[in-house]
Every structure is written in structure tokens, then in C-alpha cells.
């Protein structure tokens, strides 16, 4: 009887985990985004360059960018007009 209850609890836990994982994966939606340079003004707010010492010319660049959309902008996500956006990114560059 003890082994039966353990297997039943294990099956319920696995089933619940799968349902939660599947539900969150199905809830994500993707929206096409169109952006043109004349629709916004942007600038790099922060920029850091780290010289990697493994190969000459190898750099790691970390950036933060801020864009403000103007009145001509048609950029919208799910019907909501985008007024501004922030971007954080990493770029790995090598001179080789």
C-alpha cells in the first residue's frame, strides 16, 4: 500500500508540473514589430568596452540604449502604441 501511494503522488506531481509548463508555454504570444529610423530618436545611455586578453583585438561591448518614438511612429504591440523603449545588449567583437 505504501508503494502504491508513493507512485500515485509521484504521477500527480509529474502531471501537475507538465500542465504548468505547457500552460505557460502556450500563453506566450509573438507580435511583429516594425521600426524605422525616422520614427524615433535614440542614443546610447551607457557603453562599456572590455578588452579580453585571450586574442589581440577581442572586445566585449555592453550597451544600454534609449529610444523615444515620435508622432509619425506606427510602432505598436497588441494595439498599444509604443512611446519609448530601452535596450540592453552585449556584442562580442574580434579583429581576427
PDB file as gemmi writes it, atoms N, CA and C in Angstrom:
CRYST1    1.000    1.000    1.000  90.00  90.00  90.00 P 1                      
ATOM      1  N   UNK A   1       0.815  -1.192   0.000  1.00  0.00           N  
ATOM      2  CA  UNK A   1       0.000   0.000   0.000  1.00  0.00           C  
ATOM      3  C   UNK A   1       0.862   1.261   0.000  1.00  0.00           C  
ATOM      4  N   UNK A   2       1.985   1.232   0.692  1.00  0.00           N  
ATOM      5  CA  UNK A   2       2.878   2.384   0.762  1.00  0.00           C  
ATOM      6  C   UNK A   2       3.473   2.702  -0.604  1.00  0.00           C  
ATOM      7  N   UNK A   3       3.867   1.661  -1.341  1.00  0.00           N  
ATOM      8  CA  UNK A   3       4.445   1.858  -2.670  1.00  0.00           C  
ATOM      9  C   UNK A   3       3.390   2.417  -3.629  1.00  0.00           C  
ATOM     10  N   UNK A   4       2.137   1.983  -3.486  1.00  0.00           N  
ATOM     11  CA  UNK A   4       1.047   2.474  -4.335  1.00  0.00           C  
ATOM     12  C   UNK A   4       0.819   3.971  -4.097  1.00  0.00           C  
ATOM     13  N   UNK A   5       0.795   4.419  -2.855  1.00  0.00           N  
ATOM     14  CA  UNK A   5       0.582   5.838  -2.569  1.00  0.00           C  
ATOM     15  C   UNK A   5       1.743   6.683  -3.079  1.00  0.00           C  
ATOM     16  N   UNK A   6       2.961   6.179  -2.967  1.00  0.00           N  
ATOM     17  CA  UNK A   6       4.109   6.923  -3.450  1.00  0.00           C  
ATOM     18  C   UNK A   6       4.031   7.111  -4.965  1.00  0.00           C  
ATOM     19  N   UNK A   7       3.710   6.055  -5.689  1.00  0.00           N  
ATOM     20  CA  UNK A   7       3.596   6.150  -7.146  1.00  0.00           C  
ATOM     21  C   UNK A   7       2.454   7.075  -7.556  1.00  0.00           C  
ATOM     22  N   UNK A   8       1.356   7.040  -6.812  1.00  0.00           N  
ATOM     23  CA  UNK A   8       0.224   7.914  -7.138  1.00  0.00           C  
ATOM     24  C   UNK A   8       0.604   9.380  -6.943  1.00  0.00           C  
ATOM     25  N   UNK A   9       1.275   9.692  -5.831  1.00  0.00           N  
ATOM     26  CA  UNK A   9       1.711  11.059  -5.561  1.00  0.00           C  
ATOM     27  C   UNK A   9       2.736  11.506  -6.600  1.00  0.00           C  
ATOM     28  N   UNK A  10       3.650  10.612  -6.978  1.00  0.00           N  
ATOM     29  CA  UNK A  10       4.653  10.931  -7.987  1.00  0.00           C  
ATOM     30  C   UNK A  10       3.991  11.242  -9.327  1.00  0.00           C  
ATOM     31  N   UNK A  11       3.014  10.459  -9.729  1.00  0.00           N  
ATOM     32  CA  UNK A  11       2.306  10.705 -11.000  1.00  0.00           C  
ATOM     33  C   UNK A  11       1.545  12.033 -10.971  1.00  0.00           C  
ATOM     34  N   UNK A  12       0.916  12.349  -9.850  1.00  0.00           N  
ATOM     35  CA  UNK A  12       0.186  13.613  -9.735  1.00  0.00           C  
ATOM     36  C   UNK A  12       1.157  14.793  -9.826  1.00  0.00           C  
ATOM     37  N   UNK A  13       2.300  14.695  -9.168  1.00  0.00           N  
ATOM     38  CA  UNK A  13       3.289  15.782  -9.206  1.00  0.00           C  
ATOM     39  C   UNK A  13       3.845  15.976 -10.617  1.00  0.00           C  
ATOM     40  N   UNK A  14       4.159  14.888 -11.302  1.00  0.00           N  
ATOM     41  CA  UNK A  14       4.667  14.984 -12.674  1.00  0.00           C  
ATOM     42  C   UNK A  14       3.604  15.572 -13.596  1.00  0.00           C  
ATOM     43  N   UNK A  15       2.375  15.141 -13.448  1.00  0.00           N  
ATOM     44  CA  UNK A  15       1.284  15.671 -14.268  1.00  0.00           C  
ATOM     45  C   UNK A  15       1.053  17.149 -14.030  1.00  0.00           C  
ATOM     46  N   UNK A  16       1.082  17.574 -12.782  1.00  0.00           N  
ATOM     47  CA  UNK A  16       0.887  18.991 -12.462  1.00  0.00           C  
ATOM     48  C   UNK A  16       2.027  19.834 -13.021  1.00  0.00           C  
ATOM     49  N   UNK A  17       3.251  19.334 -12.926  1.00  0.00           N  
ATOM     50  CA  UNK A  17       4.404  20.054 -13.469  1.00  0.00           C  
ATOM     51  C   UNK A  17       4.283  20.217 -14.975  1.00  0.00           C  
ATOM     52  N   UNK A  18       3.882  19.153 -15.672  1.00  0.00           N  
ATOM     53  CA  UNK A  18       3.708  19.234 -17.116  1.00  0.00           C  
ATOM     54  C   UNK A  18       2.604  20.209 -17.501  1.00  0.00           C  
ATOM     55  N   UNK A  19       1.501  20.216 -16.772  1.00  0.00           N  
ATOM     56  CA  UNK A  19       0.409  21.143 -17.068  1.00  0.00           C  
ATOM     57  C   UNK A  19       0.824  22.594 -16.874  1.00  0.00           C  
ATOM     58  N   UNK A  20       1.560  22.855 -15.819  1.00  0.00           N  
ATOM     59  CA  UNK A  20       2.016  24.224 -15.565  1.00  0.00           C  
ATOM     60  C   UNK A  20       2.992  24.672 -16.648  1.00  0.00           C  
ATOM     61  N   UNK A  21       3.934  23.804 -17.005  1.00  0.00           N  
ATOM     62  CA  UNK A  21       4.924  24.160 -18.030  1.00  0.00           C  
ATOM     63  C   UNK A  21       4.257  24.356 -19.385  1.00  0.00           C  
ATOM     64  N   UNK A  22       3.338  23.501 -19.741  1.00  0.00           N  
ATOM     65  CA  UNK A  22       2.655  23.604 -21.026  1.00  0.00           C  
ATOM     66  C   UNK A  22       1.775  24.844 -21.077  1.00  0.00           C  
ATOM     67  N   UNK A  23       1.106  25.153 -19.979  1.00  0.00           N  
ATOM     68  CA  UNK A  23       0.233  26.330 -19.941  1.00  0.00           C  
ATOM     69  C   UNK A  23       0.994  27.625 -20.121  1.00  0.00           C  
ATOM     70  N   UNK A  24       2.140  27.744 -19.485  1.00  0.00           N  
ATOM     71  CA  UNK A  24       2.915  28.980 -19.628  1.00  0.00           C  
ATOM     72  C   UNK A  24       3.530  29.076 -21.016  1.00  0.00           C  
ATOM     73  N   UNK A  25       3.890  27.964 -21.624  1.00  0.00           N  
ATOM     74  CA  UNK A  25       4.457  27.998 -22.974  1.00  0.00           C  
ATOM     75  C   UNK A  25       3.393  28.390 -23.994  1.00  0.00           C  
ATOM     76  N   UNK A  26       2.177  27.951 -23.817  1.00  0.00           N  
ATOM     77  CA  UNK A  26       1.110  28.292 -24.755  1.00  0.00           C  
ATOM     78  C   UNK A  26       0.617  29.719 -24.566  1.00  0.00           C  
ATOM     79  N   UNK A  27       0.832  30.322 -23.411  1.00  0.00           N  
ATOM     80  CA  UNK A  27       0.344  31.671 -23.127  1.00  0.00           C  
ATOM     81  C   UNK A  27       1.194  32.746 -23.792  1.00  0.00           C  
ATOM     82  N   UNK A  28       2.375  32.406 -24.260  1.00  0.00           N  
ATOM     83  CA  UNK A  28       3.238  33.400 -24.877  1.00  0.00           C  
ATOM     84  C   UNK A  28       2.770  33.670 -26.298  1.00  0.00           C  
ATOM     85  N   UNK A  29       2.725  34.948 -26.649  1.00  0.00           N  
ATOM     86  CA  UNK A  29       2.348  35.347 -27.994  1.00  0.00           C  
ATOM     87  C   UNK A  29       3.456  36.192 -28.592  1.00  0.00           C  
ATOM     88  N   UNK A  30       3.577  36.116 -29.907  1.00  0.00           N  
ATOM     89  CA  UNK A  30       4.564  36.933 -30.601  1.00  0.00           C  
ATOM     90  C   UNK A  30       3.839  37.931 -31.482  1.00  0.00           C  
ATOM     91  N   UNK A  31       4.392  39.152 -31.533  1.00  0.00           N  
ATOM     92  CA  UNK A  31       3.815  40.209 -32.335  1.00  0.00           C  
ATOM     93  C   UNK A  31       4.881  40.746 -33.275  1.00  0.00           C  
ATOM     94  N   UNK A  32       4.531  40.972 -34.536  1.00  0.00           N  
ATOM     95  CA  UNK A  32       5.519  41.573 -35.439  1.00  0.00           C  
ATOM     96  C   UNK A  32       5.759  43.031 -35.054  1.00  0.00           C  
ATOM     97  N   UNK A  33       7.009  43.456 -35.119  1.00  0.00           N  
ATOM     98  CA  UNK A  33       7.364  44.823 -34.765  1.00  0.00           C  
ATOM     99  C   UNK A  33       8.056  45.451 -35.968  1.00  0.00           C  
ATOM    100  N   UNK A  34       7.555  46.588 -36.397  1.00  0.00           N  
ATOM    101  CA  UNK A  34       8.156  47.335 -37.499  1.00  0.00           C  
ATOM    102  C   UNK A  34       8.741  48.617 -36.916  1.00  0.00           C  
ATOM    103  N   UNK A  35       9.994  48.873 -37.242  1.00  0.00           N  
ATOM    104  CA  UNK A  35      10.654  50.062 -36.720  1.00  0.00           C  
ATOM    105  C   UNK A  35      11.466  50.700 -37.838  1.00  0.00           C  
ATOM    106  N   UNK A  36      11.362  51.999 -37.966  1.00  0.00           N  
ATOM    107  CA  UNK A  36      12.138  52.745 -38.956  1.00  0.00           C  
ATOM    108  C   UNK A  36      12.887  53.865 -38.246  1.00  0.00           C  
ATOM    109  N   UNK A  37      14.041  54.209 -38.794  1.00  0.00           N  
ATOM    110  CA  UNK A  37      14.888  55.205 -38.122  1.00  0.00           C  
ATOM    111  C   UNK A  37      14.236  56.583 -38.049  1.00  0.00           C  
ATOM    112  N   UNK A  38      13.363  56.931 -38.996  1.00  0.00           N  
ATOM    113  CA  UNK A  38      12.728  58.245 -38.945  1.00  0.00           C  
ATOM    114  C   UNK A  38      11.599  58.323 -37.919  1.00  0.00           C  
ATOM    115  N   UNK A  39      11.251  57.208 -37.306  1.00  0.00           N  
ATOM    116  CA  UNK A  39      10.164  57.177 -36.323  1.00  0.00           C  
ATOM    117  C   UNK A  39      10.638  57.463 -34.902  1.00  0.00           C  
ATOM    118  N   UNK A  40      11.928  57.473 -34.688  1.00  0.00           N  
ATOM    119  CA  UNK A  40      12.403  57.623 -33.311  1.00  0.00           C  
ATOM    120  C   UNK A  40      13.725  58.368 -33.259  1.00  0.00           C  
ATOM    121  N   UNK A  41      14.018  58.856 -32.066  1.00  0.00           N  
ATOM    122  CA  UNK A  41      15.348  59.379 -31.776  1.00  0.00           C  
ATOM    123  C   UNK A  41      15.922  58.499 -30.676  1.00  0.00           C  
ATOM    124  N   UNK A  42      17.157  58.125 -30.847  1.00  0.00           N  
ATOM    125  CA  UNK A  42      17.752  57.218 -29.869  1.00  0.00           C  
ATOM    126  C   UNK A  42      19.174  57.620 -29.546  1.00  0.00           C  
ATOM    127  N   UNK A  43      19.630  57.138 -28.428  1.00  0.00           N  
ATOM    128  CA  UNK A  43      21.012  57.401 -28.031  1.00  0.00           C  
ATOM    129  C   UNK A  43      21.472  56.274 -27.115  1.00  0.00           C  
ATOM    130  N   UNK A  44      22.782  56.080 -27.101  1.00  0.00           N  
ATOM    131  CA  UNK A  44      23.385  55.144 -26.171  1.00  0.00           C  
ATOM    132  C   UNK A  44      23.519  55.851 -24.828  1.00  0.00           C  
ATOM    133  N   UNK A  45      22.862  55.333 -23.811  1.00  0.00           N  
ATOM    134  CA  UNK A  45      22.964  55.961 -22.497  1.00  0.00           C  
ATOM    135  C   UNK A  45      24.191  55.468 -21.748  1.00  0.00           C  
ATOM    136  N   UNK A  46      24.588  54.222 -21.992  1.00  0.00           N  
ATOM    137  CA  UNK A  46      25.800  53.676 -21.385  1.00  0.00           C  
ATOM    138  C   UNK A  46      26.477  52.763 -22.391  1.00  0.00           C  
ATOM    139  N   UNK A  47      27.790  52.737 -22.327  1.00  0.00           N  
ATOM    140  CA  UNK A  47      28.565  51.902 -23.214  1.00  0.00           C  
ATOM    141  C   UNK A  47      29.860  51.520 -22.506  1.00  0.00           C  
ATOM    142  N   UNK A  48      30.118  50.244 -22.405  1.00  0.00           N  
ATOM    143  CA  UNK A  48      31.344  49.773 -21.748  1.00  0.00           C  
ATOM    144  C   UNK A  48      32.042  48.799 -22.680  1.00  0.00           C  
ATOM    145  N   UNK A  49      33.335  48.955 -22.837  1.00  0.00           N  
ATOM    146  CA  UNK A  49      34.118  48.056 -23.669  1.00  0.00           C  
ATOM    147  C   UNK A  49      35.156  47.382 -22.783  1.00  0.00           C  
ATOM    148  N   UNK A  50      35.148  46.064 -22.818  1.00  0.00           N  
ATOM    149  CA  UNK A  50      36.094  45.274 -22.032  1.00  0.00           C  
ATOM    150  C   UNK A  50      37.051  44.599 -23.010  1.00  0.00           C  
ATOM    151  N   UNK A  51      38.314  44.826 -22.825  1.00  0.00           N  
ATOM    152  CA  UNK A  51      39.332  44.190 -23.667  1.00  0.00           C  
ATOM    153  C   UNK A  51      39.624  42.801 -23.103  1.00  0.00           C  
ATOM    154  N   UNK A  52      39.325  41.777 -23.888  1.00  0.00           N  
ATOM    155  CA  UNK A  52      39.645  40.411 -23.477  1.00  0.00           C  
ATOM    156  C   UNK A  52      41.111  40.148 -23.814  1.00  0.00           C  
ATOM    157  N   UNK A  53      41.800  39.490 -22.933  1.00  0.00           N  
ATOM    158  CA  UNK A  53      43.244  39.317 -23.121  1.00  0.00           C  
ATOM    159  C   UNK A  53      43.613  38.001 -23.799  1.00  0.00           C  
ATOM    160  N   UNK A  54      42.630  37.248 -24.290  1.00  0.00           N  
ATOM    161  CA  UNK A  54      42.952  35.952 -24.889  1.00  0.00           C  
ATOM    162  C   UNK A  54      43.488  36.074 -26.315  1.00  0.00           C  
ATOM    163  N   UNK A  55      42.915  36.977 -27.124  1.00  0.00           N  
ATOM    164  CA  UNK A  55      43.330  37.171 -28.516  1.00  0.00           C  
ATOM    165  C   UNK A  55      43.438  38.674 -28.753  1.00  0.00           C  
ATOM    166  N   UNK A  56      44.437  39.148 -29.479  1.00  0.00           N  
ATOM    167  CA  UNK A  56      44.527  40.584 -29.759  1.00  0.00           C  
ATOM    168  C   UNK A  56      43.292  41.082 -30.533  1.00  0.00           C  
ATOM    169  N   UNK A  57      42.722  42.205 -30.101  1.00  0.00           N  
ATOM    170  CA  UNK A  57      41.561  42.777 -30.767  1.00  0.00           C  
ATOM    171  C   UNK A  57      40.226  42.207 -30.331  1.00  0.00           C  
ATOM    172  N   UNK A  58      40.220  41.311 -29.356  1.00  0.00           N  
ATOM    173  CA  UNK A  58      38.972  40.705 -28.855  1.00  0.00           C  
ATOM    174  C   UNK A  58      38.352  41.632 -27.811  1.00  0.00           C  
ATOM    175  N   UNK A  59      37.134  42.102 -28.084  1.00  0.00           N  
ATOM    176  CA  UNK A  59      36.453  43.033 -27.186  1.00  0.00           C  
ATOM    177  C   UNK A  59      35.045  42.539 -26.868  1.00  0.00           C  
ATOM    178  N   UNK A  60      34.599  42.856 -25.674  1.00  0.00           N  
ATOM    179  CA  UNK A  60      33.217  42.616 -25.268  1.00  0.00           C  
ATOM    180  C   UNK A  60      32.609  43.975 -24.990  1.00  0.00           C  
ATOM    181  N   UNK A  61      31.530  44.288 -25.700  1.00  0.00           N  
ATOM    182  CA  UNK A  61      30.892  45.606 -25.588  1.00  0.00           C  
ATOM    183  C   UNK A  61      29.514  45.441 -24.960  1.00  0.00           C  
ATOM    184  N   UNK A  62      29.261  46.172 -23.898  1.00  0.00           N  
ATOM    185  CA  UNK A  62      27.977  46.135 -23.195  1.00  0.00           C  
ATOM    186  C   UNK A  62      27.324  47.497 -23.396  1.00  0.00           C  
ATOM    187  N   UNK A  63      26.054  47.499 -23.880  1.00  0.00           N  
ATOM    188  CA  UNK A  63      25.404  48.766 -24.191  1.00  0.00           C  
ATOM    189  C   UNK A  63      24.026  48.870 -23.550  1.00  0.00           C  
ATOM    190  N   UNK A  64      23.617  50.114 -23.350  1.00  0.00           N  
ATOM    191  CA  UNK A  64      22.259  50.445 -22.941  1.00  0.00           C  
ATOM    192  C   UNK A  64      21.803  51.556 -23.874  1.00  0.00           C  
ATOM    193  N   UNK A  65      20.655  51.359 -24.506  1.00  0.00           N  
ATOM    194  CA  UNK A  65      20.153  52.319 -25.476  1.00  0.00           C  
ATOM    195  C   UNK A  65      18.729  52.728 -25.108  1.00  0.00           C  
ATOM    196  N   UNK A  66      18.407  53.996 -25.358  1.00  0.00           N  
ATOM    197  CA  UNK A  66      17.067  54.520 -25.072  1.00  0.00           C  
ATOM    198  C   UNK A  66      16.514  55.154 -26.346  1.00  0.00           C  
ATOM    199  N   UNK A  67      15.317  54.745 -26.758  1.00  0.00           N  
ATOM    200  CA  UNK A  67      14.665  55.311 -27.940  1.00  0.00           C  
ATOM    201  C   UNK A  67      13.340  55.933 -27.539  1.00  0.00           C  
ATOM    202  N   UNK A  68      13.064  57.108 -28.100  1.00  0.00           N  
ATOM    203  CA  UNK A  68      11.790  57.793 -27.884  1.00  0.00           C  
ATOM    204  C   UNK A  68      11.108  57.888 -29.248  1.00  0.00           C  
ATOM    205  N   UNK A  69       9.882  57.374 -29.339  1.00  0.00           N  
ATOM    206  CA  UNK A  69       9.130  57.374 -30.591  1.00  0.00           C  
ATOM    207  C   UNK A  69       8.497  58.751 -30.802  1.00  0.00           C  
ATOM    208  N   UNK A  70       8.454  59.210 -32.063  1.00  0.00           N  
ATOM    209  CA  UNK A  70       7.826  60.498 -32.357  1.00  0.00           C  
ATOM    210  C   UNK A  70       6.380  60.277 -32.840  1.00  0.00           C  
ATOM    211  N   UNK A  71       5.714  61.352 -33.269  1.00  0.00           N  
ATOM    212  CA  UNK A  71       4.304  61.265 -33.668  1.00  0.00           C  
ATOM    213  C   UNK A  71       4.091  60.484 -34.955  1.00  0.00           C  
ATOM    214  N   UNK A  72       5.108  60.388 -35.814  1.00  0.00           N  
ATOM    215  CA  UNK A  72       4.989  59.644 -37.066  1.00  0.00           C  
ATOM    216  C   UNK A  72       5.051  58.134 -36.852  1.00  0.00           C  
ATOM    217  N   UNK A  73       5.463  57.707 -35.685  1.00  0.00           N  
ATOM    218  CA  UNK A  73       5.674  56.295 -35.411  1.00  0.00           C  
ATOM    219  C   UNK A  73       4.376  55.499 -35.462  1.00  0.00           C  
ATOM    220  N   UNK A  74       4.438  54.356 -36.141  1.00  0.00           N  
ATOM    221  CA  UNK A  74       3.309  53.427 -36.164  1.00  0.00           C  
ATOM    222  C   UNK A  74       3.617  52.185 -35.333  1.00  0.00           C  
ATOM    223  N   UNK A  75       4.665  52.258 -34.545  1.00  0.00           N  
ATOM    224  CA  UNK A  75       5.078  51.108 -33.754  1.00  0.00           C  
ATOM    225  C   UNK A  75       4.072  50.854 -32.639  1.00  0.00           C  
ATOM    226  N   UNK A  76       3.493  49.635 -32.647  1.00  0.00           N  
ATOM    227  CA  UNK A  76       2.501  49.260 -31.642  1.00  0.00           C  
ATOM    228  C   UNK A  76       2.627  47.772 -31.362  1.00  0.00           C  
ATOM    229  N   UNK A  77       2.308  47.379 -30.157  1.00  0.00           N  
ATOM    230  CA  UNK A  77       2.292  45.973 -29.764  1.00  0.00           C  
ATOM    231  C   UNK A  77       0.907  45.671 -29.231  1.00  0.00           C  
ATOM    232  N   UNK A  78       0.211  44.762 -29.883  1.00  0.00           N  
ATOM    233  CA  UNK A  78      -1.147  44.353 -29.500  1.00  0.00           C  
ATOM    234  C   UNK A  78      -2.086  45.552 -29.418  1.00  0.00           C  
ATOM    235  N   UNK A  79      -1.927  46.510 -30.348  1.00  0.00           N  
ATOM    236  CA  UNK A  79      -2.807  47.665 -30.392  1.00  0.00           C  
ATOM    237  C   UNK A  79      -2.411  48.817 -29.481  1.00  0.00           C  
ATOM    238  N   UNK A  80      -1.389  48.644 -28.678  1.00  0.00           N  
ATOM    239  CA  UNK A  80      -0.933  49.699 -27.775  1.00  0.00           C  
ATOM    240  C   UNK A  80       0.279  50.386 -28.395  1.00  0.00           C  
ATOM    241  N   UNK A  81       0.188  51.691 -28.588  1.00  0.00           N  
ATOM    242  CA  UNK A  81       1.269  52.446 -29.209  1.00  0.00           C  
ATOM    243  C   UNK A  81       2.482  52.523 -28.281  1.00  0.00           C  
ATOM    244  N   UNK A  82       3.646  52.300 -28.862  1.00  0.00           N  
ATOM    245  CA  UNK A  82       4.897  52.341 -28.103  1.00  0.00           C  
ATOM    246  C   UNK A  82       5.403  53.775 -28.072  1.00  0.00           C  
ATOM    247  N   UNK A  83       5.674  54.312 -26.890  1.00  0.00           N  
ATOM    248  CA  UNK A  83       6.162  55.686 -26.733  1.00  0.00           C  
ATOM    249  C   UNK A  83       7.683  55.723 -26.589  1.00  0.00           C  
ATOM    250  N   UNK A  84       8.247  54.745 -25.897  1.00  0.00           N  
ATOM    251  CA  UNK A  84       9.690  54.675 -25.717  1.00  0.00           C  
ATOM    252  C   UNK A  84      10.071  53.231 -25.465  1.00  0.00           C  
ATOM    253  N   UNK A  85      11.345  52.920 -25.682  1.00  0.00           N  
ATOM    254  CA  UNK A  85      11.831  51.590 -25.334  1.00  0.00           C  
ATOM    255  C   UNK A  85      13.303  51.655 -24.952  1.00  0.00           C  
ATOM    256  N   UNK A  86      13.675  50.734 -24.099  1.00  0.00           N  
ATOM    257  CA  UNK A  86      15.049  50.592 -23.619  1.00  0.00           C  
ATOM    258  C   UNK A  86      15.597  49.286 -24.158  1.00  0.00           C  
ATOM    259  N   UNK A  87      16.887  49.269 -24.452  1.00  0.00           N  
ATOM    260  CA  UNK A  87      17.531  48.063 -24.959  1.00  0.00           C  
ATOM    261  C   UNK A  87      18.849  47.872 -24.234  1.00  0.00           C  
ATOM    262  N   UNK A  88      19.091  46.661 -23.799  1.00  0.00           N  
ATOM    263  CA  UNK A  88      20.357  46.300 -23.183  1.00  0.00           C  
ATOM    264  C   UNK A  88      20.930  45.156 -24.008  1.00  0.00           C  
ATOM    265  N   UNK A  89      22.197  45.230 -24.322  1.00  0.00           N  
ATOM    266  CA  UNK A  89      22.766  44.189 -25.159  1.00  0.00           C  
ATOM    267  C   UNK A  89      24.252  43.994 -24.944  1.00  0.00           C  
ATOM    268  N   UNK A  90      24.725  42.889 -25.505  1.00  0.00           N  
ATOM    269  CA  UNK A  90      26.137  42.527 -25.450  1.00  0.00           C  
ATOM    270  C   UNK A  90      26.588  42.199 -26.870  1.00  0.00           C  
ATOM    271  N   UNK A  91      27.762  42.679 -27.223  1.00  0.00           N  
ATOM    272  CA  UNK A  91      28.314  42.382 -28.539  1.00  0.00           C  
ATOM    273  C   UNK A  91      29.754  41.938 -28.345  1.00  0.00           C  
ATOM    274  N   UNK A  92      30.079  40.816 -28.950  1.00  0.00           N  
ATOM    275  CA  UNK A  92      31.444  40.294 -28.847  1.00  0.00           C  
ATOM    276  C   UNK A  92      32.116  40.517 -30.202  1.00  0.00           C  
ATOM    277  N   UNK A  93      33.211  41.259 -30.196  1.00  0.00           N  
ATOM    278  CA  UNK A  93      33.904  41.604 -31.436  1.00  0.00           C  
ATOM    279  C   UNK A  93      35.332  41.063 -31.418  1.00  0.00           C  
ATOM    280  N   UNK A  94      35.789  40.647 -32.592  1.00  0.00           N  
ATOM    281  CA  UNK A  94      37.151  40.156 -32.725  1.00  0.00           C  
ATOM    282  C   UNK A  94      37.741  40.711 -34.007  1.00  0.00           C  
ATOM    283  N   UNK A  95      38.974  41.168 -33.958  1.00  0.00           N  
ATOM    284  CA  UNK A  95      39.631  41.745 -35.130  1.00  0.00           C  
ATOM    285  C   UNK A  95      40.165  40.667 -36.065  1.00  0.00           C  
ATOM    286  N   UNK A  96      40.176  39.438 -35.625  1.00  0.00           N  
ATOM    287  CA  UNK A  96      40.757  38.353 -36.435  1.00  0.00           C  
ATOM    288  C   UNK A  96      39.877  37.952 -37.576  1.00  0.00           C  
TER     289      UNK A  96                                                      
END                                                                             
